[in-house]
Amino acid sequence: MNRVACLLGSPRAGGNSDLLAKAFCDEVARNGGVVEWFPLRDLRFKGCVSLRHCKSGGETCGLKDDLNPVLEAVAAADIVVVATPIYFCNISGLFKQALDRFFSFFVPDYVTAAEPSRLGRGKAFVLVQVQGEGAERYGNLLDQYGPALDKLGFERRELIRASGVREVGDVVRHTEAMDDATSLARRLTGAA
Ligand SMILES: Cc1cc2nc3c(=O)[nH]c(=O)nc-3n(C[C@H](O)[C@H](O)[C@H](O)COP(=O)(O)O)c2cc1C
């Protein structure tokens, strides 16, 4: 059984990134997976404030807020899904705040350690990227975040991307992206 932690990084409920993530996660669930949903917009949390609790005796993030259960779910998941719109040429600020807290997954000597991540190496990371502009803009954000994702242990990384989507629901007409979402879900769950 695949456990999925799905982080929704758009401030807009029911928008294009939510819909594309739902297409992926619903297909995982149809193939026996269990999905936990985390709409970050509904949570009260801070980005990393460099307490360094996680590097000086603590095994987890020292900040206590609504993000702790999300971090726990990421640690327990087989597949971590993050859905984000492009905001000003990058991931949303909402997701960036959460991503900075992934720093707590690094061991104290993460700079030199052979295994820098508390997450191990077996999890898949799926980025759902939606954007108003065309596909020629921004490239693949998995490449930009590659060094961090490598260190976190996400060796398998997959992108589901829809370009030229602005209004809520535009992505539903973007059949290629919707198909990519379901076929990736089948591949990752071994159903295809
Ligand atoms: C504050 C803001 C900044 C945005 N910046 C960009 C951008 O830099 N490039 C782009 O292609 N689209 C940009 N967009 C458009 C969104 O990526 C697009 O509307 C997307 O579908 C929103 O995702 P959602 O429906 O999941 O909220 C921006 C939208 C907003 C509200």
The ligand as an ORCA input file, in Angstrom:
! r2SCAN-3c Opt
* xyz 0 1
  C       0.497     36.488     -7.154
  C       0.508     35.736     -8.467
  C       1.684     35.615     -9.153
  C       1.738     34.888    -10.340
  N       2.910     34.805    -11.003
  C       2.982     34.087    -12.132
  C       4.214     33.975    -12.836
  O       5.248     34.520    -12.458
  N       4.235     33.215    -13.955
  C       3.127     32.568    -14.425
  O       3.214     31.878    -15.424
  N       1.935     32.660    -13.782
  C       1.843     33.401    -12.658
  N       0.645     33.490    -11.995
  C      -0.524     32.739    -12.513
  C      -0.736     31.421    -11.755
  O       0.388     30.591    -11.799
  C      -1.921     30.693    -12.372
  O      -3.095     31.493    -12.292
  C      -2.202     29.347    -11.722
  O      -3.208     28.667    -12.447
  C      -2.677     29.527    -10.280
  O      -2.764     28.256     -9.658
  P      -4.045     27.829     -8.774
  O      -5.224     27.874     -9.716
  O      -3.723     26.475     -8.290
  O      -4.173     28.841     -7.685
  C       0.572     34.255    -10.835
  C      -0.641     34.394    -10.120
  C      -0.670     35.119     -8.964
  C      -1.976     35.268     -8.209
*
